Amino acid sequence: MPIDLEFWLKVGVETLTLFALIVGTVGLIIPVFPGLLVNWIAILIYGMVSGFGVKGWIIFVLVTILMIVGNTADNVMMGRKARESGASWFSIGTGYVVSLAVSFFFTPIAGLAAAPVGVFLVEFIRRRKWREALNVAWSLMVGWGWSIAIRITIGIVMIGLWMIWAWL
């Protein structure tokens, strides 16, 4: 009985792609992990190895749009929620800068914790009311939670689109 090498290569490529997609999507729970980019790269490599075709190009364009939207969701959702609670653009910008600086010198997780602290401090200085400043910082964190939910949903949709491409 001869071994069907083409079949096993296809199974191997699909298995590795699915594994990368699952790692990318589950990794979105870790805020600094670029899971949507991992998914996009896995789908790009799948297309390069197996061939795009019309269906592949359509799905790859959709996946690219989803990756861009998902990667901007953090900033949009965090900023929007903070602005809804009355945050100034200066405090939001300061939160982002503080987050990046702390991430650079310490860890990305510490940087994430630093963003609401930076927003709180700027808003406290601006308002002189710690409860209002705390509310703004909390709103920033609520926006962050929503962005994680959005990105995980997008990751799942990316997996579904790839499955349509690969298996239907």
JOLINUR-V367396 format. One record per residue. RES is the residue in one letter. SS is DSSP state (hx for helix, st for strand, lp for the rest). NEAR is the number of other ideal C-beta (glycine too) atoms within 10 Angstrom. D_LAST is the distance of its C-alpha to the last C-alpha in Angstrom with 2 decimals. Layout:
res=RES ss=SS near=NEAR d_last=D_LAST
res=RES ss=SS near=NEAR d_last=D_LAST
//
This chain:
res=M ss=lp near=3 d_last=28.05
res=P ss=lp near=4 d_last=26.61
res=I ss=lp near=7 d_last=24.29
res=D ss=lp near=10 d_last=20.96
res=L ss=hx near=8 d_last=21.30
res=E ss=hx near=8 d_last=18.20
res=F ss=hx near=9 d_last=16.03
res=W ss=hx near=10 d_last=18.07
res=L ss=hx near=12 d_last=17.98
res=K ss=hx near=14 d_last=14.17
res=V ss=hx near=11 d_last=14.48
res=G ss=hx near=11 d_last=17.40
res=V ss=hx near=15 d_last=15.91
res=E ss=hx near=17 d_last=12.95
res=T ss=hx near=10 d_last=15.67
res=L ss=hx near=14 d_last=18.05
res=T ss=hx near=23 d_last=15.77
res=L ss=hx near=16 d_last=14.93
res=F ss=hx near=11 d_last=18.67
res=A ss=hx near=18 d_last=19.73
res=L ss=hx near=24 d_last=17.66
res=I ss=hx near=14 d_last=19.26
res=V ss=hx near=14 d_last=22.63
res=G ss=hx near=23 d_last=22.38
res=T ss=hx near=22 d_last=21.63
res=V ss=hx near=13 d_last=24.20
res=G ss=hx near=18 d_last=26.58
res=L ss=hx near=24 d_last=26.74
res=I ss=hx near=11 d_last=29.20
res=I ss=lp near=13 d_last=31.56
res=P ss=lp near=16 d_last=32.59
res=V ss=lp near=11 d_last=33.24
res=F ss=lp near=15 d_last=30.07
res=P ss=lp near=15 d_last=27.87
res=G ss=hx near=25 d_last=24.63
res=L ss=hx near=25 d_last=22.75
res=L ss=hx near=13 d_last=23.95
res=V ss=hx near=19 d_last=22.83
res=N ss=hx near=31 d_last=19.26
res=W ss=hx near=22 d_last=19.46
res=I ss=hx near=14 d_last=20.93
res=A ss=hx near=23 d_last=18.34
res=I ss=hx near=26 d_last=15.51
res=L ss=hx near=14 d_last=17.92
res=I ss=hx near=14 d_last=18.62
res=Y ss=hx near=23 d_last=15.00
res=G ss=hx near=20 d_last=14.74
res=M ss=hx near=9 d_last=18.13
res=V ss=hx near=14 d_last=17.41
res=S ss=hx near=16 d_last=14.07
res=G ss=lp near=8 d_last=14.68
res=F ss=lp near=15 d_last=13.76
res=G ss=hx near=11 d_last=13.17
res=V ss=hx near=7 d_last=13.28
res=K ss=hx near=11 d_last=10.06
res=G ss=hx near=17 d_last=11.20
res=W ss=hx near=12 d_last=14.67
res=I ss=hx near=14 d_last=14.03
res=I ss=hx near=22 d_last=12.33
res=F ss=hx near=19 d_last=15.11
res=V ss=hx near=10 d_last=17.74
res=L ss=hx near=15 d_last=16.70
res=V ss=hx near=24 d_last=16.79
res=T ss=hx near=14 d_last=20.12
res=I ss=hx near=11 d_last=21.55
res=L ss=hx near=20 d_last=20.67
res=M ss=hx near=23 d_last=22.31
res=I ss=hx near=12 d_last=25.38
res=V ss=hx near=14 d_last=25.73
res=G ss=hx near=24 d_last=25.40
res=N ss=hx near=17 d_last=27.88
res=T ss=hx near=11 d_last=30.38
res=A ss=hx near=21 d_last=30.04
res=D ss=hx near=18 d_last=32.62
res=N ss=hx near=14 d_last=35.34
res=V ss=hx near=14 d_last=34.72
res=M ss=hx near=21 d_last=34.59
res=M ss=hx near=27 d_last=37.48
res=G ss=hx near=18 d_last=39.60
res=R ss=hx near=16 d_last=38.92
res=K ss=hx near=21 d_last=39.90
res=A ss=hx near=29 d_last=42.95
res=R ss=hx near=17 d_last=44.00
res=E ss=hx near=12 d_last=43.71
res=S ss=lp near=18 d_last=46.25
res=G ss=lp near=15 d_last=48.56
res=A ss=lp near=28 d_last=47.84
res=S ss=lp near=16 d_last=49.17
res=W ss=hx near=10 d_last=47.04
res=F ss=hx near=12 d_last=49.45
res=S ss=hx near=26 d_last=48.75
res=I ss=hx near=23 d_last=44.97
res=G ss=hx near=15 d_last=45.39
res=T ss=hx near=18 d_last=47.81
res=G ss=hx near=27 d_last=45.36
res=Y ss=hx near=18 d_last=42.74
res=V ss=hx near=13 d_last=45.38
res=V ss=hx near=19 d_last=46.79
res=S ss=hx near=22 d_last=43.34
res=L ss=hx near=14 d_last=42.68
res=A ss=hx near=13 d_last=46.19
res=V ss=hx near=20 d_last=46.07
res=S ss=hx near=17 d_last=42.62
res=F ss=hx near=10 d_last=44.14
res=F ss=hx near=9 d_last=47.27
res=F ss=lp near=12 d_last=45.98
res=T ss=lp near=12 d_last=42.41
res=P ss=hx near=16 d_last=39.46
res=I ss=hx near=13 d_last=39.79
res=A ss=hx near=12 d_last=43.46
res=G ss=hx near=20 d_last=42.49
res=L ss=hx near=18 d_last=40.33
res=A ss=hx near=15 d_last=43.29
res=A ss=hx near=20 d_last=45.56
res=A ss=hx near=25 d_last=43.84
res=P ss=hx near=22 d_last=45.00
res=V ss=hx near=14 d_last=48.36
res=G ss=hx near=23 d_last=48.84
res=V ss=hx near=32 d_last=47.99
res=F ss=hx near=20 d_last=50.32
res=L ss=hx near=16 d_last=53.17
res=V ss=hx near=22 d_last=52.97
res=E ss=hx near=29 d_last=52.75
res=F ss=hx near=18 d_last=55.62
res=I ss=hx near=10 d_last=57.76
res=R ss=hx near=16 d_last=56.93
res=R ss=hx near=16 d_last=57.45
res=R ss=lp near=9 d_last=59.83
res=K ss=lp near=11 d_last=58.12
res=W ss=hx near=11 d_last=56.15
res=R ss=hx near=9 d_last=54.39
res=E ss=hx near=16 d_last=52.99
res=A ss=hx near=23 d_last=51.95
res=L ss=hx near=15 d_last=50.31
res=N ss=hx near=18 d_last=48.44
res=V ss=hx near=28 d_last=47.07
res=A ss=hx near=25 d_last=45.98
res=W ss=hx near=16 d_last=44.35
res=S ss=hx near=21 d_last=42.48
res=L ss=hx near=27 d_last=41.19
res=M ss=hx near=17 d_last=39.86
res=V ss=hx near=16 d_last=38.27
res=G ss=hx near=23 d_last=36.45
res=W ss=hx near=21 d_last=35.33
res=G ss=hx near=12 d_last=33.96
res=W ss=hx near=17 d_last=32.03
res=S ss=hx near=23 d_last=30.62
res=I ss=hx near=17 d_last=29.39
res=A ss=hx near=13 d_last=27.66
res=I ss=hx near=17 d_last=26.06
res=R ss=hx near=24 d_last=24.93
res=I ss=hx near=18 d_last=23.44
res=T ss=hx near=15 d_last=21.53
res=I ss=hx near=23 d_last=20.29
res=G ss=hx near=24 d_last=19.33
res=I ss=hx near=14 d_last=17.24
res=V ss=hx near=16 d_last=15.54
res=M ss=hx near=26 d_last=14.95
res=I ss=hx near=20 d_last=13.30
res=G ss=hx near=12 d_last=11.00
res=L ss=hx near=18 d_last=10.19
res=W ss=hx near=24 d_last=9.71
res=M ss=hx near=15 d_last=7.33
res=I ss=hx near=13 d_last=5.10
res=W ss=hx near=23 d_last=6.08
res=A ss=hx near=18 d_last=6.18
res=W ss=hx near=7 d_last=3.82
res=L ss=lp near=6 d_last=0.00
//
